[in-house]
């Protein structure tokens, strides 16, 4: 047993457990099964002392004979935090890529107009682009005070523009800075996953029917945000199992993991999630996070 395992088992680093039955320390262990049948078990979820753990169990063999077994532990919260950080980096990269793509198109248009000596048309496009980008940025920063959330929202506007999606940021939205007891990365992960799912859902529609609405509100007691889309919505059977299974409305596992991650993050923030059908005809996700809440994992 190394120091990391001792910490997970709530044992002092100098504790000696050699000779003890493993079930004294890990009652729900399956390591003895591996020892007997020689079959490895990878990425298994278990609970140890209130911690969600990802476990690998592998047999030790000498000349084809089983002589022992080894288990390695990883805290699920650490893995999920890494996934959140990677997701944020991916979203930021996608935002930059989308923005670069759009500006290249504008520059090509301006370049062509200049070559045609259509200077007035070129200036008109320049003024329109500057005014539009400035107005959007100013509106978002006036309504949402947190710079990280600002960046996320602006990034999704750039992505929506590229995908020909109408992203509506509700004009009644307002949010001050996050309280220190709320993990900001979890909020960003929840919103990012819900918006990504909404974008993927409305991409199936005709261009004029691709609409996603975002609403954020700090009412003093709670932080509330809604993500609504004009897609086909969630079928009732999907709603029935949403809180218990890694569901997906697509063939790939990505969307199911996104919804599962949303629910897990909301649970960690001691928040709530409501689902329904919005005015746009698709799914409506309403997330509520108490500003007095404490992250369960802590």
Secondary structure, DSSP 8 states (H G I E B T S, - for coil): --HHHHHHTT--TT---TTS-GGGT-TT--HHHHHHH---EEEEEEEETTEEEEEEEEEEEETTEEEEEEEEEEEHHHHHHHHHHHHHHHHHHHHHHHHHHHHHHHHHHHHHHHHTT-HHHHHHHHHHHHHHHHHHHHHHHHHB--HHHHHHHHHHHHHHHHTT-EEEE-TT-BB----TTS-HHHHHHHHHHHHHHHHHHHTTS-GGG-EEEEEEEE-SSEEEEEEEESS----HHHHHHTTTS---SSSSSHHHHHHHHHHHHHHHTT-EEEEEE-TTSSEEEEEEEETT---TT-
